[in-house]
Amino acid sequence: MRLKTLIRQIFNDSKQSAGARTVVTILANKHEITLTRYLVSKFMKGMGLMSCQLKTCLNGAWWALVSQTLPIAL
């Protein structure tokens, strides 16, 4: 689905730091697509995408979060 691909691209372009609210804003401003943050959150959860800011990732759980978002096959 094109929408899920776009959400994944936005998430990856943000270096896995964009949450649902940020993705919704980027979709609205750059792509003129209006979605609720709840729907985007549901898509992200279904795709296994979890936002991770640098300050929260330094506690040792960083690699566990990153490894969950890495694509299996390119």
Secondary structure, DSSP 8 states (H G I E B T S, - for coil): -HHHHHHHHHHHHTTT---HHHHHHHHHHHH-----HHHHHHHHHHTT-----HHHHTTTTHHHHHHHHS-S--
